[in-house]
Structures are given as C-alpha cells and as structure tokens.
Amino acid sequence: MALKITLKPKERMIIGGAVVTNGDSKCELLIENKVTLLREKDILSEEEANSPCRRIYFTIQLMYIDHDNLAAHHQMYWQLVRDVIKAAPSTTGLIDAMNEHIVGNRYYQALKLAEKLMEFEQEVIRSV
C-alpha cells in the first residue's frame, strides 16, 4: 500500500537522502516502496542542534538518512547518550527505549522518542 504525502507550497522534505522542495502549489506524492523520508517539520539543522538532547536527535536523523557514515553516527550517538545519562539519570528509561530502536535499525521510531527527550530537556531548562 502506498504512502500518500501532501506537501504545502515551498515545503521541503528528504526522500531517500535527496532534498525535495515543492513548487508554488500544493502537491500530492505517492511513495510506493520503502524509503527513508523526513518532512520539513521533523528536520533539525546542525545549527539548531545546540543542546545535548538536540544533538542526540540530530545524530539519529543522520543515522536515518546517511547510511554511508552509519558507524561514525553510531559512535557519536553512544557518546552523547552516555553524557546525557551521566548529567541527567532520569532520562535513562527514555534513552533505553531509544537504544532498542537504534540497535534494531529503527531510526524513525528512535527519532520520535528523541523528540520526547528534547521536550523533557526543555522542561528541565524552564524549571531552573
């Protein structure tokens, strides 16, 4: 079954490692096979990865879209999560769940958990 995606005018997304930008009008795409894709709202730029949990998200994003450098991304990920757990042990449960997805090569699911990790980080920052 195909995945139907509707893009807003000028909306960008990554499909199979390629950045695709929609034109001036709404567009519908049917993705008929399994491929990595990220909508613009889920893409975090390197400049925006300016906190420990945001760097984790960015690294998982790279794992998901850049398979050619997977070993380097994994190495960075494991170092980042060690640092975060050391600084905030209360993140261990969420990071353990993310780790299961990482080990199982389910990077999109890990990204969704990394969003929750970033939300947790923001809550902690606001409460300080």
Phi, psi and chi 1 to 4 in degrees:
 res  aa     phi    psi   chi1   chi2   chi3   chi4
   1 MET       -  133.5 -174.6  163.3  143.0      -
   2 ALA   -77.1  150.6      -      -      -      -
   3 LEU   -95.6  123.2  172.3   64.7      -      -
   4 LYS   -97.1  124.7 -177.8  178.8  174.8 -178.7
   5 ILE  -122.0  130.6  -63.5  175.2      -      -
   6 THR  -106.7  123.4  -56.5      -      -      -
   7 LEU  -103.3  137.1  -65.5  176.1      -      -
   8 LYS   -75.5  162.0  -60.8  172.1 -172.1  171.4
   9 PRO   -54.8  134.0  -25.3   34.1      -      -
  10 LYS    68.2    3.4  -55.5  -67.7 -175.7 -168.3
  11 GLU   -69.2  143.6 -175.4  176.5    2.5      -
  12 ARG  -112.8  156.7  -61.0  171.0   66.0 -163.7
  13 MET  -157.1  164.1   70.0 -178.8  -53.1      -
  14 ILE  -108.1  125.3  -62.7  172.2      -      -
  15 ILE  -124.4  114.5  -57.2  174.7      -      -
  16 GLY    57.4   32.7      -      -      -      -
  17 GLY    90.9  -11.1      -      -      -      -
  18 ALA   -95.9  134.3      -      -      -      -
  19 VAL   -83.1  124.9  177.4      -      -      -
  20 VAL  -117.3  130.6  176.2      -      -      -
  21 THR  -117.0  127.9  -56.5      -      -      -
  22 ASN   -72.5  157.1 -170.7   23.5      -      -
  23 GLY   -78.4 -147.1      -      -      -      -
  24 ASP   -84.9   -7.5  -67.1  -31.5      -      -
  25 SER  -129.2  166.8   59.7      -      -      -
  26 LYS   -59.2  147.1 -175.8  171.4  104.0  172.7
  27 CYS  -139.6  142.2  166.5      -      -      -
  28 GLU  -114.4  133.8  -71.7 -175.7   -4.9      -
  29 LEU  -120.1  143.3  -60.6  173.3      -      -
  30 LEU  -113.1  118.7  -67.2  175.7      -      -
  31 ILE   -96.4  115.1  -51.5  -64.6      -      -
  32 GLU  -101.3   -1.9  -62.7 -172.7   21.0      -
  33 ASN  -138.7  175.2   62.4  -35.8      -      -
  34 LYS   -78.7  123.9 -173.6  175.7  179.8 -179.7
  35 VAL  -153.5  150.9   64.8      -      -      -
  36 THR   -75.0  136.3   57.9      -      -      -
  37 LEU  -150.4  144.5   58.5   92.7      -      -
  38 LEU  -136.3  129.0  -84.4  178.2      -      -
  39 ARG   -77.0  158.6  -63.5 -172.6   72.3  116.0
  40 GLU   -53.3  -40.4 -175.1  171.2   11.1      -
  41 LYS   -65.1  -19.5   67.0 -178.0  178.5   81.3
  42 ASP  -100.4   -2.3  -64.5  -38.2      -      -
  43 ILE   -90.2  129.4  -62.4  170.5      -      -
  44 LEU  -112.8  125.6 -174.1   70.0      -      -
  45 SER   -77.6  161.8   71.7      -      -      -
  46 GLU   -60.7  -37.3 -171.4  169.9    7.3      -
  47 GLU   -65.1  -33.4  -64.8   77.4   31.2      -
  48 GLU   -77.8  -13.8  -65.6  169.7  -41.1      -
  49 ALA   -82.2   66.8      -      -      -      -
  50 ASN  -109.7   22.1   55.4    9.9      -      -
  51 SER  -147.2  163.4   70.9      -      -      -
  52 PRO   -56.2  -46.1  -28.5   36.7      -      -
  53 CYS   -73.0  -32.0  -65.5      -      -      -
  54 ARG   -68.0  -34.4  -74.5  170.8  138.4  -30.8
  55 ARG   -67.1  -35.1  -77.1 -169.3  -74.3  -79.6
  56 ILE   -62.9  -47.8  -71.7  172.8      -      -
  57 TYR   -57.1  -48.6 -177.4   95.6      -      -
  58 PHE   -59.6  -40.9 -178.4   73.3      -      -
  59 THR   -66.2  -41.5  -57.4      -      -      -
  60 ILE   -64.3  -40.2  -63.0  169.9      -      -
  61 GLN   -56.6  -43.8  176.3 -177.9  -75.0      -
  62 LEU   -64.1  -39.6  -69.0  175.1      -      -
  63 MET   -58.0  -41.2  -72.5 -179.3 -154.2      -
  64 TYR   -69.0  -38.7 -176.9   57.0      -      -
  65 ILE  -107.3  -14.1   62.2  173.6      -      -
  66 ASP  -123.9   76.1  179.3   23.8      -      -
  67 HIS   -67.9  -21.6  -62.8  -75.3      -      -
  68 ASP   -65.5  -24.9  -68.5  -18.0      -      -
  69 ASN  -118.8   31.2  -62.6  -62.0      -      -
  70 LEU   -58.3  -41.9 -160.3   51.8      -      -
  71 ALA   -61.2  -43.5      -      -      -      -
  72 ALA   -66.1  -39.6      -      -      -      -
  73 HIS   -66.3  -40.1  -58.3  -40.6      -      -
  74 HIS   -62.5  -44.7  -90.7  -95.9      -      -
  75 GLN   -58.4  -45.2 -176.5  178.2   -0.3      -
  76 MET   -63.9  -43.4  176.9   60.1   69.7      -
  77 TYR   -56.9  -50.9  171.5   80.6      -      -
  78 TRP   -63.8  -35.0  -65.1  111.3      -      -
  79 GLN   -67.5  -44.2 -178.1   58.4   53.0      -
  80 LEU   -61.7  -45.2  -71.1  167.8      -      -
  81 VAL   -68.5  -34.3  -64.8      -      -      -
  82 ARG   -60.2  -45.1  -83.8 -168.2  -62.5  -89.4
  83 ASP   -63.5  -41.8  -67.2  -13.6      -      -
  84 VAL   -67.7  -43.2  167.1      -      -      -
  85 ILE   -63.7  -38.6  -72.0  173.0      -      -
  86 LYS   -63.3  -41.3 -174.4  176.4  177.8 -177.9
  87 ALA   -78.6  -32.0      -      -      -      -
  88 ALA  -140.2   81.7      -      -      -      -
  89 PRO   -56.5  -22.0  -21.8   30.9      -      -
  90 SER   -67.7  -10.5   59.2      -      -      -
  91 THR   -86.5   -4.2   61.6      -      -      -
  92 THR   -55.8  -45.8  -58.5      -      -      -
  93 GLY   -60.0  -47.4      -      -      -      -
  94 LEU   -65.8  -42.2 -172.3   53.2      -      -
  95 ILE   -67.8  -37.3  -71.9  176.6      -      -
  96 ASP   -59.4  -42.0  -76.1  -12.8      -      -
  97 ALA   -64.8  -41.0      -      -      -      -
  98 MET   -62.0  -43.0 -103.6 -176.4  -11.1      -
  99 ASN   -58.5  -39.1  -68.3  -14.6      -      -
 100 GLU   -59.0  -42.1  -72.4 -177.7   33.1      -
 101 HIS   -68.8  -39.5  -70.3  -57.6      -      -
 102 ILE   -61.8  -48.9  -63.8  -64.4      -      -
 103 VAL   -62.8  -33.0  169.9      -      -      -
 104 GLY   -86.6    8.1      -      -      -      -
 105 ASN    59.7   31.8  -61.0  -41.8      -      -
 106 ARG  -105.9   72.8  -64.3 -178.2  -54.8  -87.1
 107 TYR   -70.9  -34.2  -57.6  114.1      -      -
 108 TYR   -63.6  -43.2 -174.2   79.4      -      -
 109 GLN   -64.7  -36.8  -69.5   84.3  -10.6      -
 110 ALA   -65.1  -37.1      -      -      -      -
 111 LEU   -60.7  -41.2  -87.6  177.2      -      -
 112 LYS   -62.5  -39.1  -68.7  -62.3  154.3 -169.4
 113 LEU   -71.0  -33.9  -69.5  176.2      -      -
 114 ALA   -64.5  -31.0      -      -      -      -
 115 GLU   -60.8  -42.7  -74.1  177.2   -4.0      -
 116 LYS   -65.0  -36.4  -67.6 -179.1 -178.8 -171.8
 117 LEU   -63.9  -41.0 -174.1   64.2      -      -
 118 MET   -65.4  -38.6  -70.2 -171.3  -54.7      -
 119 GLU   -62.7  -42.9  -69.9  169.3    8.6      -
 120 PHE   -60.5  -44.4  174.9   79.9      -      -
 121 GLU   -59.0  -42.5 -179.1 -179.0   48.1      -
 122 GLN   -64.6  -39.8  -73.5  -55.6  -52.7      -
 123 GLU   -61.6  -42.9  -71.0  172.9   20.5      -
 124 VAL   -63.3  -44.0  169.3      -      -      -
 125 ILE   -62.8  -42.9  -69.6  169.5      -      -
 126 ARG   -64.0  -32.0  -80.2 -167.7  -66.5  -92.5
 127 SER   -82.8   -8.8   67.7      -      -      -
 128 VAL   -82.2      -  171.9      -      -      -
